[in-house]
Amino acid sequence: MSERTYDRIYIGGEWVRPHSGRSISSIDPSTEEVWAEVAEADERDVDLAAAAARSAMQGPWSSRVTPAQRGELLYRLAGLLRRDAARIAELESRDNGKPLRDTLGEMQRAAEWLTFFAGAADKIGGEQIPFRPNALAYTRREPVGVVGAILPWNSPMLLYSWKLGPALAAGNAVVLKPAEQTPVSAMELARLIAEARFPAGVVNVVPGYGQTAGAALAAHPGVNKISFTGSHATARKIMQSASVNLKRLTFECGGKSPHIIFADADVERALVVATQSAFRSTGQSCSLGSRLFVQKPLYSEFLDRIAARARRIRVGMPLDKSTQIGPQTSAEQLAKTQSYIATGKQQGAQLITGGGRPQGFDRGYFIEPTVFAGVENRSRLAQEEIFGPVLAVIPFDSEEEAIALANDVEYGLVAGLWTADVSRAHRMAAALQSGLVTVNTFRTTHPMLPYGGYKLSGVGRESGMEAIHHYTEVKTVVVDFDPAPPADPFAD
């Protein structure tokens, strides 16, 4: 296989041709041209991958590979990813349009996640429960089994590490299905998994479409758990399919995150972070700070300054080192963003800047960073996830109003606030309905920190030791050593 044609998929430690005989055309979003072909897996390939994963669970992966050895394999994989980071980052930039400096950073962060879980592998244990003096009771944390990992297209390699790290550290086997829009880096990951010498079947990679490969994985009776990142609408479908064998589920879905700026904030720092949080990755992030609430004494100044900063963002080709944001990943996503910009105008919001195609780009899925003011909090612009570089700026009066506005949404993934009042910071952190709340920063993620959402933003948590719990079953063991004979309730 070359770096432009991947004609095989990775199942059971072997590169095999897909049953479909078809391929997925990967489109470079900066040129709108096909730049790579990746073999397309279908239901039959998913079935083979699930069987290979189950065979691995019944073989050396569970019976002879120790937790420390699992950690060593993950650590080796992290090292290989660091070695090849520059090359794979360039492939990922061509696949999803992110600037090279962003994808290179994500390669390094993916290696950090794998390294963290490599260290966690031999620290997964149960606990002793002193429920009675004449018995020993303890719990064991055992692998769930075969995990189906279904991934999105916005940060492929980084999110592969979020799934593989805890799943493999806990002793599970994985069938990984990348998004059909961005399958290339998954094939490169499979190469590294083979080079790291994971036992056959422990990790299987089946690129395919959601309605075929993804649906088959969600419904497969031989798969014990699904870990999914993507839209809540797809998560609902997966939940229905997963009921066939009551699969364990973790979902990291979308967000419409509130970013709250109080009048006593450090304005200079808040401006830098608010701009980055609203427009990074061309808005293609589930934790985007896309609802910016600014206290009224500061509102006009902050609106003017963040709009000026948005105008200065350099939109460009992904492989250009000076580019700050690239194109949207697909024609479908660009059309969606454009439709929301049109809806915002129709619903009476004031377009402050952006909203169109950047000058000098006749091809590619490019869109300008866009700022709206006069946005009503119940409007579609403020309530629905756009997944594009569109910021709604909304004024507020009091702390109580900020909480009410922030929580008045179906999502609850990330929230952030800026204030010099320590008491207010803690009150707000307690009141905001969000899986992650940050104060005087926004969206701090780290391998040690649990990450996930309330409401439609998901089920369960990624990262940290908390994530390990979602990849294990808890078994309770009770050993009675009371020397006295038990009372016989059926004695005469």
Disulfide bonds with the S-S distance in Angstrom:
none
